[in-house]
Structure formats: C-alpha cells, structure tokens
Amino acid sequence: MKPLLVLLLAQLCSASLVPEREKDPEYWRRQAQETLRNALRLQRLNQNVAKNLILFLGDGMGVSTVTAARILKGQLQHGQGEESLLEMDKFPFVALAKVSPRGAHGDTTPTTRSRAGGIFEPKLGQGRAKGAGKAVGIVTTTRVTHATPSAAYAHSANRDWYSDGEMPPDALEGGCKDIARQLVENIPDIEVILGGGRKYMYPKNVSDVEYPQEEKHRGTRLDHRNLVQAWQDAKPRGKVAEYVWHRRGLLALNLSRVDFLLGLFEPGDMVYELDRNNETDPSLSEMVSVAIRMLQKNPRGFFLLVEGGRIDHGHHEGKAKQALHEAVELDRAIGLATRLTSTQDTLSVVTADHSHVFTFGGYTPRGNPIFGEPSTWTANPSPSILYGNGPGYKIVAVRARENVSAVDFAHADYQAQSAVPLRQETHGGEDVAVFARGPMAHLLHGVHEQNYIPHAMAYAACIGSNRGHCNAAARPATPLLLPFLSLLLLLLLC
C-alpha cells in the first residue's frame, strides 16, 4: 500500500471519529462565547488573604507530559482524549516558569550546612512556621526523605544521604546528619508526613514489616536507632502521634483524635500507580484527602506540599506509560483538593521543577490511543511517543531501528524509542507551566523566573515584607515560608 493512500485512509478514519456536534460551526461559536464570558468574570480578582497554601509539584511534569496526560485521562474515561480537561486545566491563571541553577553538590562545609532555612525551620532568628499557628504537611509518592520533601526540613550536601548508611565516613565524622534523622530531630511538629521510605528509619538488617524475606528492603541505619519510635517519643505529652504503614490503617484513622500522623507505605519510593497494590498502598489522592482533613482542623490554616514524584522516575526509565499514569493520578489528587477547599481562602499552585525530553506526535489522528497504534506512514512505523535520549535506543541492523510492530509498545514497562543512547533519559530544558487558583492567583501570569513563585505565594498569604495589603486580622503568617519555597524550588533541580 502506498504511503499517500495510507495517509488518506488515516485522515478519513480520523474524520469519522469526530463527534457530530463538532461538525457544526455553531458548536464552536457557542464554546468560544462561553470561554469569553468566563474570562470576563476574572476581572473580579480574588484579593483575599490566603489562609491555606497548597503547592502541587509534578516532578518532571513538562508541558508535553501535561498534554499527553490530558489525552490519557480522556481515554480512560472512554473519550477520544483531546477534548478532555485536566483538573489543573480548569485553574483560571496559567504562567510559564524558567528553570534555575542548582547548588553545589557534596560540599560539607559548615557554611553549606547552615546557610538556609525552610518552612519548618525554627532557626535563623526569623520565627517559625508553627509559631504562626499554621498546620503543615508533606505528601509524596517518593520516599519522604527524597529531594523535594526533604527541602522542607533538612540541610544536606547530598540528596542521597537518606540514612547514615548512605553517607561517607568523612561526612559522618564532620557532624553531618542524614536526612531521615533530620526529619525526626529538626522539626518534631510537622502534623502530616505521608509517603515511602521505611527502611531509612530502622537499624541495618532489620526486616521490613511488609517484605520480611527481602534483603533489599531491610533497615539501613548504622546508628541502630528506630526513628519511628523516636518520632513518636518526641511529641508533647497528651498529643496523639499515629504511625501507619498500611492503607487500611490510614483510612481507618479517626482523624479528630490524631494530632500527628506519619505514614510510610513502602521501604523506598511508593509503587507506580499502575502497579500499586490497592489493598496495601494508598493512592496519592487518598493520602492527600487524609492530609487535608487533618490540616483543616487548625483554624488558622495550613501549608501542604504535594509531590507527584514518580512522573520523573517513569520518564528517566523511558517508561512513558508509567509516567503519564502518575501524572493523571496527581491531577486526580488536585481535583480532590479542589473539592475539599475553597477558592476564597486557599491558594493552590501546580507546577513542575523541570521537563523531560519526552515528545509525542507523528501525525497520529484525533482519538488515536495514546499508547496505541503508531502512525503508519512507512514500512517501519514511527511510534507516536518518543524520547530525545534514554534507554529505549535500539539499533537492530545497519541504519535500521527496532520495528515497533513486533513489540508490545502498550505494555506498562515498555521503554519508548529514543534518539540518543543513555542509561537514563534526561531532564528537558524548556519552561514549565504554572497553574494557579484562589487568593491572588492572578499574580502568576506570563513568563517568570522560577523563584518568583514563592514571592507571589508569600504575598498572597501575607508573609514577609510585602504586607501592606493585609488587614490586622489576616496577618498571622510566617516569614519562613518565603525562604522555604525559594529553597524548595532550587533543590528540586537535582
């Protein structure tokens, strides 16, 4: 069959998939008018003080990932996909953020260890977040000692120092603390901590409660400490501190009787959403639901960091299906948080720390399954999902690439073809999207340096020096939120 004929047939098939209503020009006129009316309503800007702040961080969730996740979401709901809307798409204000440089790696000098503070940091002479009366929480699909969550509470010259078992002797002798220990000792009053990372909390070779026979999941600590017990022991008398490691235990909690919550559901990172055992491990949405209901008990508001951290891992492995399902689950959590909070007092921001060299295209027709048949222009079809580099590089003969017609490219762990061979796929360098809703969300617009985001959020919550717009009743806030967010957005680029 000639390639031109194939193309014409594909176009005819695509046309047949278009809903009848969309063939009527009036449909598009009505849609545009409704969109215009919604845009005009945004003239009435929400200038309330943000009582609550939620930062959703899709690790590695670049614009191409957002678009592909939108299509996947629609197809999971039995639509064509392109017409779908992500929950973040419904946020009224959208911006682009540039990516900033990272800090020095491996520097263990005292200056590096003490130079910055986070939202939960009780030092630096600037007061502390808890002193402002707000509740705080962390939810992640990675280990809770991973780069993004640990930026809230730890100082470390190496993001991989999860426990003292991962640290070099000179760092230990120099007085550096591992990240898990800092989670317990630095800030003992974080209300909610949910994610993975059990093995870093227990002595070396202690069997894991869920995988007792698997050596790789055993404890890693060289100091022989049980940090879960230490976390509980550090709580004030009369306060209830609950530790859970099982989904059933999390969902059975009477949150009205819990003051502090630590949930560690895997020895390392949480399992990919596609592979998750929904009997033992909670979804990101379920963890976010519990976290918000816990934090909402505080009448003075809260700050919540939510990370969809395994989007990044899926892309690095070249496993687009894993990455996109992680992005859809993050979006599901965003929708849930939207329903549990109010735009009148909660500023929600969705962004990413960086993109990936992930792309999709190839003139696939509308409604083409995102993981389905690739375009058929040539004898050796080009997949619609590709990476610029990574482990999917396969040359099977001289100047011939792998023929995807002979492989199961819809498998969850299929590594999409890449142009350049690398052990792991890399980050991308383009801008990332920022979605915002709630008080002062209009401050996030246009194209900004990434460090602008915490300044806008701080202003919305009446934090720091820009407080002239705040009335006396709305001023309880902490100057430490601004340095935390700046630090967080810098550290995420590792």
Disulfide bonds with the S-S distance in Angstrom:
Cys462-Cys470 1.87
